[in-house]
């Protein structure tokens, strides 16, 4: 198989999916056909790996945003009485908005994961 074994190609495809804006671009970047990538995405194990990688990336991005929230709040405070606060305030506003949305998203993801765990647990009891 050109381009390495299946495992390394799948790992490259996962990385490409995180970095590229489309499946087509991800397939090209990973050196696999679009059809192959779509087939892999239809497989539960690959889809789960992709979801886990995407969640990890999202968590790191949100952590970075949360880390600069204090600076954003400071920029807002500095510019409350400024004659030209536009760019600084807009950046601060975006950082704060994205941080809050990210926090909400992580909270929802945790809640969904807990609900999924409870459903699996309930199904296990029902099957027994």
C-alpha atoms as one frame of an Amber mdcrd trajectory, in Angstrom:
protein
   0.000   0.000   0.000   1.472   3.352  -0.913   1.920   5.854   1.870   2.383
   3.403   4.755   0.253   0.862   6.541  -3.448   1.245   7.232  -2.923   2.386
  10.830  -0.550   5.198   9.887  -2.855   6.265   7.048  -5.812   6.335   9.442
  -3.782   8.399  11.935  -2.828  10.795   9.143  -6.478  11.010   8.139  -7.517
  11.853  11.712  -4.927  14.618  11.876  -6.013  15.914   8.473  -9.675  15.937
   9.506  -8.744  18.181  12.431  -6.668  20.515  10.281  -8.606  20.718   7.017
 -11.906  22.487   6.348 -13.467  19.717   4.231 -13.410  15.949   3.923 -12.062
  16.344   0.405  -9.133  18.444   1.622  -8.505  16.061   4.524  -8.402  13.071
   2.196  -5.927  14.819  -0.091  -3.743  15.878   2.843  -3.761  12.342   4.261
  -2.992  10.771   0.905  -6.150   8.672   0.756  -9.137   8.801  -1.520 -12.214
  10.709  -0.448 -14.186   7.474  -0.689 -11.774   5.729   1.665 -12.019   8.541
   4.184 -15.807   8.556   4.003 -15.806   4.765   4.493 -13.575   5.135   7.553
 -15.868   7.836   8.929 -18.762   5.389   8.637 -16.944   2.932  10.913 -17.842
   3.356  14.610 -14.271   2.872  15.881 -12.782   5.457  13.506 -15.654   7.848
  14.171 -15.061   7.468  17.924 -11.333   8.176  17.502 -12.180  11.262  15.454
 -14.694  12.465  18.049 -12.129  11.961  20.820  -9.424  13.833  18.901 -11.818
  16.646  18.053 -12.933  16.927  21.683  -9.317  17.088  22.830  -8.547  19.836
  20.356 -11.630  21.762  21.419 -10.705  21.437  25.086  -7.196  22.784  24.405
  -8.581  25.719  22.412 -11.092  26.584  25.111  -8.423  26.313  27.802  -6.300
  28.779  25.819  -9.225  31.185  25.525  -9.995  30.883  29.218  -6.352  31.592
  30.027  -6.556  35.016  28.342  -9.967  36.037  29.683  -8.359  38.152  32.400
  -6.395  40.081  29.763  -9.603  40.597  27.799 -11.386  41.920  30.869  -8.395
  44.192  31.581  -8.535  45.535  28.015 -12.212  46.325  28.441 -11.545  48.107
  31.725  -8.628  50.089  30.226 -10.717  51.224  27.306 -13.983  52.123  28.978
 -13.126  55.849  28.810 -10.814  55.744  25.774 -11.479  57.843  22.653 -10.580
  54.921  20.302 -11.115  51.627  22.046 -12.598  49.793  19.048 -10.014  47.176
  18.145  -9.061  46.336  21.702 -12.656  46.139  22.872 -13.661  43.991  19.901
 -10.829  41.548  20.613 -11.706  41.463  24.283 -15.377  40.961  23.442 -14.601
  38.039  21.143 -12.334  36.389  23.675 -14.951  36.650  26.384 -17.785  35.470
  24.117 -15.813  32.506  22.824 -14.664  31.590  26.315 -18.200  31.567  27.670
 -19.508  29.630  24.676 -16.654  27.177  24.962 -17.303  26.669  28.626 -20.985
  26.053  27.903 -20.071  23.601  25.158 -17.734  21.636  27.414 -20.402  21.570
  30.118 -22.973  20.266  27.635 -20.523  17.661  26.349 -19.944  16.421  29.886
 -23.675  16.281  30.537 -24.318  14.354  27.303 -21.519  11.918  28.144 -23.061
  11.339  31.569 -26.489  10.772  30.013 -24.983   8.319  27.523 -23.281   6.491
  30.381 -26.594   6.268  32.261 -28.404   4.968  29.161 -25.723   2.278  28.642
 -25.956   1.376  32.305 -29.762   1.168  32.094 -29.590  -0.985  28.957 -27.182
  -3.290  30.745 -29.673  -3.727  33.587 -32.540  -4.330  31.162 -30.586  -6.956
  29.217 -29.632  -8.840  32.378
